[in-house]
């Protein structure tokens, strides 16, 4: 608030008394309020009866009236919470009532402002218009109001006290409601305290100082809590940003040859967006910590970008080389078209080279493959035409082979294996004379049917040979004779054992006899 020397300041008292719209009195910021004097509270008829009669002001006041004061006045926002006594005249000095403004939109504030209105005990007016305020046992001059009545002089400086009390009440209310920063409120409180200290106002300035001291103590505690919470938030923010830095450093440290660049680029972009969002919405980090973390993040991101550029640069070279190689393969494949089906073997060799040529980029690969495949389709199409012609020509051969299969059905029914073999051999010779048939699937099915008949006959021949083999028969007869001799001997032993009536010997001889008879039965003897 700007101060004007008490001896020389001038003001227009009539302007100070004019009613002010309440909306213009609301404080604009935490630190200051609109510099407009608050309207004097309305006093009811009952209040007027209790107060001494006031002298009516003159109909016209001088245009220029000087007054010594601090020039700017702040608007009242909310009245002080603690009530103040109703103003009374100072003994020995009659204080006529100041003129009251007409009821305005600010009238509802009057009861609240009455709570903070200073008593007449806090001020006095000298004959020359000098106004003083009581501070303990001393009186301090706050200004002069020479061209007005004593009531007008006191009312003017009391309104200045009311403005200050309103500012104090506003800070108290904002602290009670919460939401405002305690440090900001302390800054505002400091500004208001500077205005209260030595203020050119009439009222209980000591009570305002006491309220400011209490509020300053409460705000100090709140500021300490806010600082602790801020430190915790900053520590958490540092941890979160450090985690982002570590993630991108891990990505930057990967082997470029093993990175999936599309997916990993999306991950890096997501990390950068998280960094930006955290920087915009999170608490502000200490400058040195924030710069160090950003440097690490930026360096890791630069390494990743460099690796990506190198990868795509080498990829372009690889694509170009593969594109040239595949273009040459396409030309060679298209040159095979004149060879028809005979060019399929060469085309397969070109296809193996195509697979080992590498990628040339999706767009180029698709275009070159379309041409290469079309060249192969022409070759395989020629073979398909030939196979179709062969299938048409093989219809009669297929019917002839089916007729031979019907004839071969008599081979399993022939009991004499020699005759069955002769019959099957004749059928096989005629089968070979017919030659190959197409398609291959039909030929394979016919050959399988004839092979089954041949395998059945061979199994019969193997069984006959096994049973009629002279060597086998000789070995079998020798074994049979030995068993007959053993059985005869064991029968004699059984009879001898029975004569001795030795049960153990009888059982042993009978068990050996039964075993030899079982062997003989197995040999067919």
C-alpha positions as CSV (number, residue, x, y, z in Angstrom):
1,X,0.0,0.0,0.0
2,X,1.4,3.4,-1.0
3,X,1.9,5.9,1.8
4,X,1.3,9.6,1.5
5,X,3.0,12.0,4.0
6,X,0.5,12.8,6.8
7,X,1.2,16.5,6.6
8,X,0.5,17.0,2.9
9,X,-2.0,14.4,1.6
10,X,-5.3,15.7,0.2
11,X,-8.4,13.8,-0.6
12,X,-12.1,14.4,-1.4
13,X,-14.2,13.3,1.7
14,X,-17.3,13.3,-0.4
15,X,-15.7,10.7,-2.7
16,X,-14.8,8.5,0.3
17,X,-18.4,8.6,1.5
18,X,-19.9,7.5,-1.8
19,X,-21.4,4.0,-1.9
20,X,-19.3,1.3,-3.7
21,X,-20.6,-1.8,-5.5
22,X,-19.8,-4.9,-3.4
23,X,-18.6,-6.8,-6.4
24,X,-15.8,-4.3,-6.9
25,X,-14.7,-4.9,-3.3
26,X,-13.7,-8.5,-3.6
27,X,-10.0,-9.1,-3.5
28,X,-8.4,-9.9,-6.8
29,X,-5.4,-11.9,-5.6
30,X,-4.0,-13.5,-2.4
31,X,-1.6,-10.6,-1.9
32,X,-3.9,-7.6,-2.5
33,X,-7.4,-6.4,-2.7
34,X,-9.1,-3.7,-4.8
35,X,-8.2,-0.4,-3.4
36,X,-11.7,0.9,-2.9
37,X,-13.1,2.0,0.5
38,X,-15.8,-0.2,1.9
39,X,-19.3,1.2,2.4
40,X,-20.2,2.2,5.9
41,X,-22.5,-0.4,7.5
42,X,-26.2,0.4,7.6
43,X,-27.5,1.0,11.1
44,X,-31.0,0.1,12.0
45,X,-33.4,2.4,13.8
46,X,-32.8,0.6,17.0
47,X,-29.1,1.1,16.7
48,X,-29.6,4.7,16.0
49,X,-31.6,5.2,19.1
50,X,-28.7,3.9,21.2
51,X,-26.1,6.1,19.6
52,X,-25.8,9.9,20.3
53,X,-27.4,12.1,17.7
54,X,-25.1,13.1,14.9
55,X,-24.8,16.5,13.3
56,X,-26.0,16.6,9.8
57,X,-23.3,17.6,7.3
58,X,-23.5,20.7,5.3
59,X,-25.5,20.5,2.1
60,X,-22.4,21.2,0.0
61,X,-18.8,20.3,0.9
62,X,-15.7,21.9,-0.4
63,X,-14.5,20.4,-3.6
64,X,-10.9,20.2,-2.3
65,X,-10.3,19.0,1.2
66,X,-6.9,17.9,2.4
67,X,-6.4,15.0,4.7
68,X,-3.2,13.3,6.0
69,X,-3.3,9.5,5.6
70,X,-2.0,6.5,3.6
71,X,-3.6,7.2,0.3
72,X,-4.8,3.8,-1.1
73,X,-7.5,1.8,0.7
74,X,-8.2,-1.9,0.2
75,X,-11.7,-3.3,-0.3
76,X,-13.3,-5.3,2.5
77,X,-13.9,-9.0,1.6
78,X,-15.2,-10.7,4.8
79,X,-15.5,-9.0,8.3
80,X,-13.4,-10.2,11.2
81,X,-14.9,-13.1,13.2
82,X,-14.4,-11.5,16.6
83,X,-17.1,-9.0,17.6
84,X,-16.0,-5.4,18.5
85,X,-17.9,-3.0,20.8
86,X,-20.3,-0.5,19.3
87,X,-18.5,2.8,18.8
88,X,-19.0,5.3,21.7
89,X,-18.0,8.9,21.9
90,X,-14.8,9.7,23.8
91,X,-15.5,11.5,27.0
92,X,-15.2,15.2,26.7
93,X,-15.4,15.1,22.8
94,X,-18.9,15.0,21.3
95,X,-18.9,12.8,18.2
96,X,-21.9,13.5,15.9
97,X,-23.0,10.7,13.7
98,X,-21.6,10.6,10.2
99,X,-24.1,10.7,7.4
100,X,-25.2,7.2,6.3
101,X,-25.3,6.2,2.6
102,X,-28.5,5.1,1.1
103,X,-29.1,1.3,1.2
104,X,-27.2,-0.4,-1.6
105,X,-26.4,-4.0,-2.8
106,X,-23.7,-4.0,-0.1
107,X,-26.3,-3.7,2.7
108,X,-26.2,-7.4,3.6
109,X,-22.5,-7.0,4.6
110,X,-23.4,-4.5,7.3
111,X,-24.1,-6.9,10.2
112,X,-20.8,-8.7,9.6
113,X,-18.8,-5.5,9.3
114,X,-20.3,-4.3,12.6
115,X,-18.5,-7.1,14.3
116,X,-15.2,-5.6,13.4
117,X,-16.2,-1.9,13.6
118,X,-13.8,-0.1,16.0
119,X,-15.1,1.6,19.1
120,X,-14.7,5.3,19.7
121,X,-12.3,4.4,22.5
122,X,-9.6,3.7,19.9
123,X,-9.6,7.1,18.3
124,X,-9.9,10.8,19.0
125,X,-10.1,14.0,16.9
126,X,-8.4,17.2,17.8
127,X,-9.8,20.6,17.1
128,X,-7.6,21.0,14.1
129,X,-8.9,17.7,12.6
130,X,-5.9,15.7,13.6
131,X,-6.9,12.0,14.2
132,X,-5.1,9.7,16.6
133,X,-5.3,6.0,17.5
134,X,-4.7,4.6,20.9
135,X,-2.0,2.0,21.1
136,X,-1.8,0.8,24.7
137,X,-1.3,3.9,26.9
138,X,0.0,6.0,24.0
139,X,-1.8,7.9,21.2
140,X,-0.4,7.8,17.7
141,X,-1.3,10.4,15.0
142,X,-2.7,8.7,11.9
143,X,-3.7,11.7,9.9
144,X,-5.8,14.9,9.5
145,X,-9.3,15.5,8.4
146,X,-9.5,19.3,8.8
147,X,-12.5,20.1,6.7
148,X,-15.0,17.5,8.0
149,X,-16.8,16.9,11.3
150,X,-15.1,14.8,14.0
151,X,-17.5,12.0,13.2
152,X,-16.6,12.0,9.5
153,X,-12.9,12.0,10.4
154,X,-13.2,9.0,12.7
155,X,-15.5,7.2,10.3
156,X,-13.0,7.6,7.5
157,X,-10.1,6.1,9.5
158,X,-12.4,3.4,11.1
159,X,-13.2,2.3,7.6
160,X,-9.5,1.9,6.9
161,X,-9.3,-0.4,10.0
162,X,-12.3,-2.3,8.8
163,X,-10.5,-2.9,5.5
164,X,-7.5,-4.3,7.3
165,X,-9.7,-6.5,9.5
166,X,-11.4,-7.8,6.4
167,X,-8.1,-8.8,4.9
168,X,-7.1,-10.6,8.0
169,X,-10.5,-12.4,8.1
170,X,-10.1,-13.4,4.5
171,X,-6.7,-15.1,5.1
172,X,-8.2,-16.9,8.2
173,X,-11.2,-18.1,6.1
174,X,-8.9,-19.3,3.3
175,X,-6.8,-21.2,5.8
176,X,-9.9,-22.8,7.4
177,X,-11.4,-23.8,4.1
178,X,-8.1,-25.4,2.9
179,X,-7.0,-25.7,-0.7
180,X,-4.7,-22.7,-0.6
181,X,-1.0,-23.1,-0.3
182,X,0.2,-22.3,3.3
183,X,3.3,-20.7,1.9
184,X,1.3,-18.5,-0.3
185,X,-0.9,-17.5,2.6
186,X,2.1,-16.7,4.7
187,X,3.4,-14.4,1.9
188,X,0.0,-12.7,1.8
189,X,0.0,-12.5,5.6
190,X,3.4,-10.8,5.6
191,X,2.1,-8.2,3.2
192,X,-1.0,-7.6,5.3
193,X,1.1,-7.4,8.5
194,X,3.2,-4.7,6.9
195,X,0.0,-2.7,6.3
196,X,-1.3,-3.3,9.8
197,X,2.0,-2.2,11.4
198,X,1.8,1.6,11.8
199,X,-1.4,1.6,9.8
200,X,-3.2,5.0,9.3
201,X,-6.4,3.5,10.7
202,X,-8.5,3.8,13.9
203,X,-9.3,0.5,15.7
204,X,-7.9,-2.3,17.8
205,X,-4.8,-2.8,15.7
206,X,-3.2,-4.8,18.5
207,X,-5.9,-7.4,18.2
208,X,-5.2,-7.6,14.5
209,X,-1.5,-8.1,15.2
210,X,-2.4,-10.9,17.7
211,X,-4.7,-12.6,15.2
212,X,-1.9,-12.4,12.6
213,X,0.6,-13.9,15.0
214,X,-1.7,-16.8,15.8
215,X,-2.4,-17.3,12.1
216,X,1.3,-17.1,11.3
217,X,2.0,-19.9,13.8
218,X,-0.7,-22.1,12.2
219,X,0.5,-21.4,8.7
220,X,4.1,-22.2,9.8
221,X,3.0,-25.7,10.9
222,X,1.0,-26.1,7.7
223,X,3.9,-25.0,5.6
224,X,6.2,-27.6,7.4
225,X,3.6,-30.3,6.6
226,X,3.3,-29.1,3.0
227,X,7.1,-29.1,2.7
228,X,7.3,-32.7,4.0
229,X,4.5,-33.8,1.6
230,X,6.3,-32.0,-1.2
231,X,9.5,-33.8,-0.4
232,X,7.7,-37.1,-0.4
233,X,6.1,-36.3,-3.7
234,X,9.4,-35.2,-5.2
235,X,11.1,-38.4,-4.0
236,X,8.3,-40.5,-5.6
237,X,8.6,-38.4,-8.8
238,X,12.4,-39.0,-8.9
239,X,11.8,-42.7,-8.4
240,X,9.3,-42.8,-11.3
241,X,11.5,-40.8,-13.7
242,X,14.5,-42.9,-12.7
243,X,12.5,-46.1,-13.6
244,X,11.7,-44.6,-17.0
245,X,15.4,-43.8,-17.5
246,X,16.4,-47.3,-16.5
247,X,13.9,-48.8,-18.9
248,X,15.1,-46.9,-21.9
249,X,18.7,-47.5,-21.0
250,X,18.0,-51.3,-21.0
251,X,16.5,-50.9,-24.5
252,X,19.5,-48.8,-25.7
253,X,21.9,-51.5,-24.4
254,X,20.4,-54.3,-26.5
255,X,22.2,-55.8,-29.4
256,X,20.8,-54.0,-32.5
257,X,20.8,-57.3,-34.4
258,X,18.3,-58.8,-31.9
259,X,15.8,-55.9,-31.7
260,X,12.4,-55.9,-33.2
261,X,12.5,-52.3,-34.3
262,X,8.8,-51.7,-34.9
263,X,7.8,-53.0,-31.5
264,X,10.7,-51.5,-29.7
265,X,10.2,-48.1,-31.3
266,X,6.7,-48.1,-30.0
267,X,8.0,-48.8,-26.5
268,X,10.5,-46.0,-26.7
269,X,7.8,-43.6,-27.9
270,X,5.5,-44.7,-25.0
271,X,8.3,-44.1,-22.5
272,X,8.9,-40.6,-23.9
273,X,5.2,-39.8,-23.7
274,X,5.2,-41.0,-20.1
275,X,8.1,-38.7,-19.4
276,X,6.4,-35.7,-20.9
277,X,3.1,-36.4,-19.0
278,X,5.0,-36.8,-15.8
279,X,6.9,-33.6,-16.4
280,X,3.6,-31.8,-17.1
281,X,1.5,-33.2,-14.2
282,X,4.1,-34.3,-11.6
283,X,5.9,-32.2,-9.0
284,X,8.8,-30.1,-10.1
285,X,12.1,-31.9,-9.5
286,X,15.3,-30.2,-8.2
287,X,17.1,-28.7,-11.1
288,X,20.3,-30.7,-10.9
289,X,18.4,-34.0,-10.4
290,X,16.0,-33.3,-13.2
291,X,18.8,-32.3,-15.6
292,X,20.8,-35.4,-14.8
293,X,17.8,-37.7,-15.3
294,X,16.9,-36.0,-18.5
295,X,20.5,-36.2,-19.8
296,X,20.5,-40.0,-19.2
297,X,17.1,-40.4,-20.8
298,X,18.1,-38.2,-23.8
299,X,21.5,-40.0,-24.3
300,X,19.8,-43.5,-24.2
301,X,17.2,-42.3,-26.6
302,X,19.9,-40.9,-28.9
303,X,21.8,-44.2,-28.8
304,X,18.6,-46.1,-29.7
305,X,17.8,-43.7,-32.6
306,X,21.4,-44.0,-33.9
307,X,21.1,-47.8,-33.9
308,X,17.8,-47.6,-35.6
309,X,19.1,-45.3,-38.3
310,X,22.1,-47.6,-38.8
311,X,19.9,-50.7,-39.0
312,X,17.5,-49.1,-41.6
313,X,20.5,-47.8,-43.6
314,X,22.0,-51.3,-43.8
315,X,18.5,-52.7,-44.4
316,X,18.2,-50.5,-47.4
317,X,21.5,-51.8,-48.8
318,X,20.4,-55.4,-48.1
319,X,17.0,-54.7,-49.8
320,X,18.7,-53.2,-52.8
321,X,21.1,-56.2,-53.2
322,X,18.2,-58.7,-52.7
323,X,16.0,-56.7,-55.2
324,X,18.7,-56.8,-57.9
325,X,19.3,-60.6,-57.3
326,X,15.6,-61.4,-57.5
327,X,15.1,-59.3,-60.5
328,X,17.8,-61.3,-62.3
329,X,16.1,-64.6,-61.1
330,X,12.8,-63.4,-62.5
331,X,14.3,-62.7,-65.9
332,X,15.9,-66.2,-66.0
333,X,12.6,-67.8,-64.9
334,X,10.7,-66.0,-67.6
335,X,13.2,-67.2,-70.2
336,X,12.3,-70.8,-69.3
337,X,8.8,-70.4,-70.7
338,X,9.8,-71.7,-74.2
339,X,11.0,-75.0,-72.7
340,X,7.7,-75.9,-71.3
341,X,7.6,-78.8,-68.9
342,X,11.3,-79.5,-69.4
343,X,12.1,-76.2,-67.7
344,X,10.6,-77.2,-64.4
345,X,13.8,-78.7,-63.0
346,X,15.7,-75.5,-63.8
347,X,12.9,-73.5,-62.3
348,X,13.2,-75.4,-59.0
349,X,16.8,-74.5,-58.9
350,X,15.9,-70.8,-59.4
351,X,13.4,-71.2,-56.6
352,X,16.1,-72.4,-54.2
353,X,18.2,-69.3,-55.1
354,X,15.1,-67.1,-54.6
355,X,14.7,-68.4,-51.0
356,X,18.4,-67.7,-50.2
357,X,18.4,-64.2,-51.8
358,X,16.9,-62.5,-48.7
359,X,14.1,-59.9,-48.5
360,X,13.9,-56.9,-50.7
361,X,11.2,-55.0,-48.9
362,X,7.5,-55.9,-48.9
363,X,6.4,-53.9,-51.9
364,X,9.3,-54.9,-54.1
365,X,9.1,-58.6,-52.9
366,X,5.4,-58.8,-53.7
367,X,5.9,-57.3,-57.3
368,X,8.9,-59.6,-58.1
369,X,7.3,-62.7,-56.6
370,X,4.2,-62.1,-58.7
371,X,6.4,-62.2,-61.9
372,X,8.5,-65.2,-60.7
373,X,5.4,-67.2,-59.8
374,X,3.7,-66.4,-63.1
375,X,6.8,-67.8,-64.9
376,X,6.6,-71.0,-62.8
377,X,2.8,-71.3,-63.4
378,X,3.4,-71.3,-67.1
379,X,5.8,-74.3,-66.8
380,X,3.6,-76.2,-64.4
381,X,0.6,-75.4,-66.6
382,X,2.4,-77.1,-69.5
383,X,2.9,-80.2,-67.4
384,X,-0.7,-80.2,-66.3
385,X,-1.8,-80.1,-70.0
386,X,0.5,-83.0,-70.8
387,X,-0.8,-85.0,-67.8
388,X,-4.4,-84.3,-68.8
389,X,-3.6,-85.6,-72.3
390,X,-2.0,-88.7,-70.8
391,X,-5.0,-89.3,-68.6
392,X,-7.3,-89.3,-71.6
393,X,-5.0,-91.7,-73.4
394,X,-4.8,-94.0,-70.3
395,X,-8.5,-94.7,-70.0
396,X,-8.3,-97.9,-72.2
397,X,-5.2,-99.1,-70.4
398,X,-6.9,-98.6,-67.0
399,X,-9.9,-100.7,-68.1
400,X,-7.5,-103.4,-69.4
401,X,-5.6,-103.6,-66.1
402,X,-8.9,-103.7,-64.2
403,X,-9.9,-106.7,-66.3
404,X,-6.6,-108.4,-65.4
405,X,-7.3,-107.8,-61.7
406,X,-10.6,-109.6,-62.2
407,X,-8.8,-112.5,-63.8
408,X,-6.1,-112.5,-61.0
409,X,-8.9,-112.9,-58.4
410,X,-8.7,-116.7,-59.2
411,X,-5.1,-117.0,-58.0
412,X,-6.0,-117.2,-54.2
413,X,-8.7,-119.8,-55.0
414,X,-6.2,-122.2,-56.7
415,X,-5.1,-124.8,-54.2
416,X,-2.1,-125.9,-56.1
417,X,0.5,-123.3,-55.5
418,X,2.5,-124.2,-58.7
419,X,-0.6,-123.7,-60.9
420,X,-1.5,-120.5,-59.0
421,X,2.1,-119.1,-59.6
422,X,1.8,-119.9,-63.3
423,X,-1.5,-118.1,-63.6
424,X,-0.2,-115.0,-61.8
425,X,3.0,-114.9,-63.8
426,X,1.0,-114.8,-67.1
427,X,-1.2,-112.0,-65.7
428,X,1.9,-110.0,-64.7
429,X,3.5,-110.3,-68.1
430,X,0.3,-108.9,-69.8
431,X,0.2,-106.2,-67.1
432,X,3.7,-105.0,-68.0
433,X,2.8,-105.1,-71.7
434,X,0.0,-102.6,-71.1
435,X,2.5,-100.1,-69.8
436,X,2.1,-97.1,-67.5
437,X,-1.2,-95.3,-67.0
438,X,-2.0,-91.8,-65.9
439,X,-2.8,-90.1,-63.6
440,X,-0.3,-91.6,-61.2
441,X,-3.0,-92.0,-58.5
442,X,-4.9,-94.4,-60.7
443,X,-1.8,-96.4,-61.5
444,X,-0.8,-96.6,-57.9
445,X,-4.1,-98.0,-56.9
446,X,-4.1,-100.7,-59.6
447,X,-0.5,-101.7,-58.7
448,X,-1.4,-102.0,-55.0
449,X,-4.3,-104.4,-55.8
450,X,-2.2,-106.7,-57.9
451,X,0.6,-106.6,-55.3
452,X,-1.7,-107.8,-52.6
453,X,-2.6,-110.9,-54.7
454,X,1.1,-111.6,-55.3
455,X,2.0,-111.3,-51.6
456,X,-0.8,-113.8,-50.7
457,X,0.6,-116.3,-53.1
458,X,4.1,-115.9,-51.9
459,X,3.0,-116.5,-48.3
460,X,1.4,-119.8,-49.4
461,X,4.6,-120.8,-51.2
462,X,6.7,-120.1,-48.2
463,X,4.5,-122.2,-46.0
464,X,4.6,-125.1,-48.4
465,X,8.3,-125.0,-48.7
466,X,8.7,-125.0,-44.9
467,X,6.6,-128.0,-44.5
468,X,8.0,-130.1,-47.4
469,X,11.7,-129.2,-47.0
470,X,13.7,-132.6,-46.9
471,X,16.2,-131.3,-44.4
472,X,13.5,-130.1,-42.0
473,X,11.7,-133.5,-42.3
474,X,15.0,-135.4,-41.6
475,X,15.7,-133.4,-38.5
476,X,12.1,-133.8,-37.4
477,X,12.1,-137.6,-37.8
478,X,15.4,-137.9,-35.9
479,X,14.0,-136.0,-33.0
480,X,10.8,-138.1,-33.0
481,X,12.7,-141.3,-32.8
482,X,14.7,-140.1,-29.9
483,X,11.5,-139.1,-28.0
484,X,10.0,-142.6,-28.7
485,X,13.1,-144.2,-27.2
486,X,13.0,-141.9,-24.2
487,X,9.3,-142.6,-23.6
488,X,9.8,-146.4,-23.7
489,X,12.6,-146.1,-21.2
490,X,10.6,-143.8,-18.9
491,X,7.7,-146.2,-19.0
492,X,10.0,-149.0,-17.7
493,X,11.2,-146.7,-15.0
494,X,7.6,-146.0,-13.9
495,X,6.8,-149.7,-13.7
496,X,10.0,-150.3,-11.6
497,X,9.1,-147.5,-9.3
498,X,5.6,-148.8,-8.7
499,X,7.0,-152.2,-7.7
500,X,9.1,-150.4,-5.0
501,X,6.1,-148.5,-3.9
502,X,8.3,-145.4,-3.5
503,X,5.9,-142.5,-4.1
504,X,8.5,-139.9,-4.7
505,X,10.3,-142.1,-7.3
506,X,6.9,-142.9,-9.0
507,X,6.0,-139.2,-9.2
508,X,9.4,-138.2,-10.6
509,X,9.2,-140.9,-13.3
510,X,5.6,-140.0,-14.3
511,X,6.5,-136.3,-14.5
512,X,9.4,-137.0,-16.9
513,X,7.3,-139.3,-19.0
514,X,4.5,-136.7,-19.4
515,X,7.1,-134.1,-20.5
516,X,8.5,-136.4,-23.3
517,X,5.0,-137.2,-24.5
518,X,4.2,-133.5,-24.8
519,X,7.3,-132.8,-26.9
520,X,6.4,-135.7,-29.2
521,X,2.9,-134.3,-29.6
522,X,4.4,-130.9,-30.5
523,X,6.5,-132.5,-33.3
524,X,3.4,-134.3,-34.7
525,X,4.8,-137.7,-33.7
